[in-house]
Every structure is written in C-alpha cells, then in structure tokens.
Amino acid sequence: MNECIFLIHIIAILLCTIISFRLGKTSLGSWVCIQALLANLFVLKQVVLFGFHVTCSDVFAIGGILSLNLLQEYYGSKEAQKIVTHCFYFMLFFAILSQIHLLYTPSSLDSTQSSYLTLLSPAPRLLFASLVSFFIVQKIDIRLFSTIKTFLPSSSFSLRTLFSLIFSQLLDTILFSFLGLYGLVHSLYDMIILSFLIKALVIATLLPFTHVSKKWLRPKEFNL
C-alpha cells in the first residue's frame, strides 16, 4: 500500500506544482516555501518503501527544486534567489514559533501536548539542518542551472533540470541526513542511499512534466 500511496503523493505534488505554475510567479514562489516547511515537518515519519526504511518527505524536496527551476527558467535567477531568501526566513520563523508554542502549559483537558512535543521538539535541530542544507543546495542549484544554460544554450529545460536535480538532491540528502537525522533514524547510511534512490525515482517521474510545461503549460501572464 505504501508504494501506491507514494505514487499518489507524487501525482498530488505534480498537480499542485502545475496549478501554481499556471497561476504565476507569486503562487509558484509560495509553493516553494510551503514545500520546504512541509518537508521539515514530515521528515521524522519513517515508512517502508520497496522493502526499505525511508522518510516520506523526499517528494517535497524534489517538488521544491523543480518549482525553483521553473521560476528561474521563466522569471530569471534573481527571482529564484529572492524566493530562496523568503524560504530561509519562513523556515527560521517556523522554528521560533514552534518552540514558543511548546512553552504554553497545557490545561488538564488538553490531550495534544505529548503529540506536539514528539513532533516539534526535534524542530530546532531539523530546522537548523534544513536551513544550512537548504541554503547551500538551493544556491548551488541556481548556479548550476544557470551555468548549464550558459554553456549549453541549446540544451532543453528537461536536461538542465535533470542534471541540477540529481546533483542538488545528492548533496541535500548527505548534508541533511548528517546534520538533522543522525541519531534519530535506525540506519543513517541506509537512509541516505535509499532516500537518494527514492528521490531519483521521483525525478524520473516528474521529468516528463518539465518537458510538457515548457511547451503547453506556460503561466497565464505569458499568454496575455
């Protein structure tokens, strides 16, 4: 069942990305920020996919990078850099607010505090790991995507996206796993290997969309 849910998860992220892309850069930039927050919020849950223990939030990381590449392709690297800065701010803000939320003393009728503690107590470490890896990886992805476009101007958007996604997600997986998940998961090295393989599968699934988006799914403001 997890594999079926995983496929549905990919399709849902894809549809949300298509809708955000069609609505324009504001919606697409907001979607990048939302995926960054969701990836950090859901990363602690471990599931079994194809017989291996992995987290179920890798799809958000791929969707975020894909959305960022679409922003850069249509609106330029400056717009993409601005969204990275916005994401950094929102993730930091979430880390602070989540800890303030835990400081409240629950009433005798409350039954949610233990769940919030389980979910949000690791948040500072996870957000720190995510902030560091996110900032480094997104900057490298934007630079790499732009470099490929400069030196290979005839290369397709899908090819540039493939190279930038593979490299950035390998780096992101290694950085985040060591900074954020060391000591929290059963096998860190299995998590790194399987997480990257799962990301590669998601990338392969989403790549056809990058080709379609370039031809038929231009944002509305480009059709005016």
N, C-alpha and C positions, 0 to 999 in steps of 0.2 A: 504493500500500500504506500510506503514512503516514496518509492520511485514514481508512482502515479501522482502523488501529491507534489513531488518535486517538479514534475513536468508542468502541472497546473500552475505552480509557483512561477516558473519561468515565463509561461504564457501571460500570467497576470502582470508581471513586471514589464514584459514586452508591450502589452496593451496600454499600460499606464504611460510608458515612455512614448509610444506613438501618439497618444492623446495630448500629452504635454508638449511634444514636438510640434504638433499641428497648431496648438494654441499660441505658440511663440516663445520667445526667449525668457520672459518672466516666469511663465509656467514651467519651462524646462529647467531653469535655474533653481526654482523652488523644489522641483522633483529631485534634483541632485542633493540638495540639503536634507530633504526628508529621508532619502535612501541612506545617507550617511548616518543619520540618527537611528533609523530602524536597524541597520546592520550592527550597531553597537549595542542596542537594546536586546536583540535576539541572539547574539553570538554565544551566549552561555548555554543555550539548549543544544545538547548533543543527540544526534539521531543516527540510525543505521541506514546507510545508503549503499546498495550493491555489496552488502556484507561488511562494510567498514564503518567505524565510528567517526563521524564528522559533525561540524556545526551546520545549521540550516540557514545561515545568513549570507552565504557567499554570493547568492544571486543578486543581493542588493549592491555589493561591491562592483560586480560586473555592470549592472544597470547604471550605477553612478558614473563609472568611467565612460560607458557608451554615451550617456547623456552629455557628459562633459565634452566628448569628442564631437558630438553633433553641434554643440554650442560653438566650439572652436571652428568647425568647418563652415558654419553659416554666418556666425557673428564675429569671428576673429579671436585671436589669442587673448587680447585684453579683456574681452567679456568673460572668457573662461577663467582667467586669473582672478577677476573680480568675484566670480561665483565661488572659487576656492577659498578666498578670504571670508566670504559670507558663511560658508560651511564651517570654517575654523571657528568663527565667532559663535555660531549657534551651538556647536558641539561643546565648546567651553561653557557657554551659558547653561546648557542642559546639565553638565556635570555639577555645576554650582547649585542649581535649583534642586536637583535630585537629592543632594545632601541636606539642603535646608528642609526638604520635605520629610526626611527621616528624623530630623531633630524634634518634630512635634511629638508630644506624649499622647499616645492613643487613649481613647476613652475605654471604659470597661465593656462597652458594646461593640467595639471595633474587632473585626476578625481578619483584617488585611495587613496589619503591620508586619507580621512574620514573612508574608509573601513579598512585601516591598523591600524588607531587609535582604531577603535572598536575591532579589532581582537587582536592587540598586546599590547594595553595599560594595560590590566589586566595581561599581561605576567609575570612581576616580581613577583606578588603575587602568581599566579598559579604555576610558576616555583619553587618558594620558597616552597610552599606547596607540590609540587610534589617531589622536591629534598629531603625534610625531610621524607615524607611518603615512597617514593621510596627506599631511603637508608635503612630505618628501616625495611620495609616489605621484601625487597629482601634479606637482611641479615638474617632475621628470616626464610624466606622460604628456603634458602640454608641450614641453621642449622637444620630446622625441617625435610627437605627431607633427609638429611644425617643421622639424628637421627633415623628416621623411618627405614631407610635401615640398620642401625647398629643393632637395637633391634629386627627388624623383617626382617631378611635377606631373608626369603622365600616369603615375600610379593611381589606382582607384581608391575611393574613400574606404571601401571594404578592406583592401590590402593594408592601408595605413592603420586602420582600426585594429586589424588582426595583430600586426606587429606591436603596436603600442599596448594593446590589452594583454598580450601574452607576457611581455616583459614587465609591465607595471604590476600585474597580478602576481607574478612570481616574487617580485620584490616585496609587495604588500603582504603576501602570505608569510614570508620569512620574518619580516620586521614585526608584524602584529602578533604572530604566534609567540615569539620570544619575549616581547615586551608585555603582552597582555594575557596570554594563556598559560605561560609556564607555571606549573604547579596547580592549575585549575582543571586540566583535562587529563584523561587517562594516559595517553601516549602523545607527546608533543610532536615527535617526528612522523608518526602515522598521520597526525592531524595536518601537518604541513604538506606531506606528499598527497594525501587524499583530498585535502582542501584545494590544492592546485589542480589536481586531476578533475575535480568537480567543476572548478572554475573554467578549465579548458573545455569541458563538455558544454557548459553554459555559453561560452564564447562561440563554439561551433554552432550552437542552436540559434544564437542571436545574429550571427553574421549575415544570413540571408536578408534579415531586416535592414541592415546597413546598406545593402545594395538597392533594395526596394525604396528605402527612404530617400536616397539620392535622386531617384527618377520620378517617383509618383507622390511622395508624401511631404512635399515642401510646406513649410509653415505658411499660415494664412497671409501674413504680411508680405510674403514674396509673390503671392498670387494677385495682389491688388494691381 
